[in-house]
Amino acid sequence: MIIVKVINNNLVISENDDKQEVILMGKGLGYQKKIGDVVDDSTIEKKIR
């Protein structure tokens, strides 16, 4: 999943393979991330569609 917007260190909005926006939560998920970075699936704790 590709990051669309970083909300804070633990919350990002990303785009899944179907081009749908998804809110991802996880400890340190957005830390030092930028738009366009790929999210590591092992750091995702909760996914909201």
Residue pairs with C-beta under 8 A, 6 or more apart in sequence:
1 14
1 15
1 16
1 17
1 22
1 24
1 38
1 39
1 41
2 14
2 15
2 36
2 37
2 38
2 39
3 12
3 13
3 14
3 30
3 33
3 34
3 35
3 36
3 37
3 38
3 39
4 12
4 13
4 14
4 15
4 21
4 35
5 12
5 13
5 35
6 12
6 30
6 33
6 34
6 35
7 13
7 30
8 30
9 28
9 29
9 30
9 31
10 25
10 26
10 27
10 28
10 29
10 30
11 23
11 24
11 25
11 29
11 30
12 23
12 24
12 29
12 30
12 33
12 39
13 21
13 22
13 23
13 24
14 21
14 22
14 24
14 39
15 21
15 22
16 22
20 49
22 47
22 48
22 49
23 47
23 48
23 49
24 39
24 44
24 46
24 47
24 48
25 44
25 45
25 46
25 47
25 48
26 43
26 44
26 45
26 46
27 43
27 45
28 43
29 39
29 43
29 44
29 45
33 39
